[in-house]
Amino acid sequence: MLTGKSFDLKSAIFVLKNIIMLLYFVRSGYVSPSSSRLNYAGNEGDYWSGRANSSSYAYEFYFYSSRVLPSSVNNRYSGFSVRCVTGWEGVGWAEV
């Protein structure tokens, strides 16, 4: 409730539509299909996009300290993560 302030619904909707949602990705590494071992945990992040490239390959979001590949393609048998943790910054009404 806004008490003692004028309320402009159009401006408030604009502000809410433009709040930035931050995504946090952990450098989880991956499980190798050939050795079944966890590789590069703490050094790189590998996340499936949820979209297949073919019957054997799928798109992934891959990153490490100096590089980000948002649509790399990799073998679908690789053990990559499929989730992310989200957080909101600046939720609420802002002065317009």
N, C-alpha and C positions, 0 to 999 in steps of 0.2 A: 504494500500500500504506500502510495506517495502522498504524504501529508504536507500541505503548505507549498507544494510545487505544482507548476502547470504540467500537464501530462499530454504528450503528443504521441498518439498511437503509431502513426506512420514513422516517425523518427525512432521510436522504441523498437519497432519491427526491423528496421534497417540495421540498428545496432546489434540486435540478437542474431540476424542472418550473417553478420560479419565477424562474429566471435570466432577466434581461431582455436581449433581443437588440436592439441599437441599429441603426437604419438610417440611412445617410448618403445624402442626396440632393444632387446638384450642381445649381446654378442654371444649367441647360444651355440655356435658351431653347428656341426651336422654329424650324422651317423653314416659312415661309409657303407655302401651296399656290399662291397667285397670283403671287408674285414669285420663289419658289425661293431666298429669302435667309434667312440665319440672323438671327433677331430676339431681342433681350433676353438674349443670353448673358451670364451673370454677374449678371443682375438678377432673373430669375424661373426657376422650374422647372416643366416640363410633362412628365408621365409618363402613359402609357397604363395603364389598369387591366387590360386584357386582356378586357374585357367590352363587347360592343356594346350600344348603346341602340336602334339601328335599322340599316337597311342603309347609311345615310349618316353616322351619328353613333355615338360611343363615349364611355365614361366615362374621365375623366382625373383625376389628382391634380395640382393646380395650386397653386403658392405663390409668394409674393414677400415682401419684408421685413416687411410688416405684416398679411398675410392668408394663410390656408390654406383651400383648397376641396378637400376630400377626394373629392368625387364630382361634379365639374363635368362637363358634357357638351359635346363639341366635334366639329367636322367630322373625319371619319376620314382625310381627305386631309392634315391637318396633320402636319408632321414632328416628332412628339414622341419622347422617349426611351422605351425599354421595359425598362430594367434599373435596378438599384440595387446599391450596394456595401454589404456587411454586415460588422459587426464584433461581437465578443462582449466583454462586460465582466464580470469576476468569474467566469470559467469555472474550475471546480474544486470541491473540497469546501469547504464553509463550516462553521464551528462552529454547531451548532444548540442 
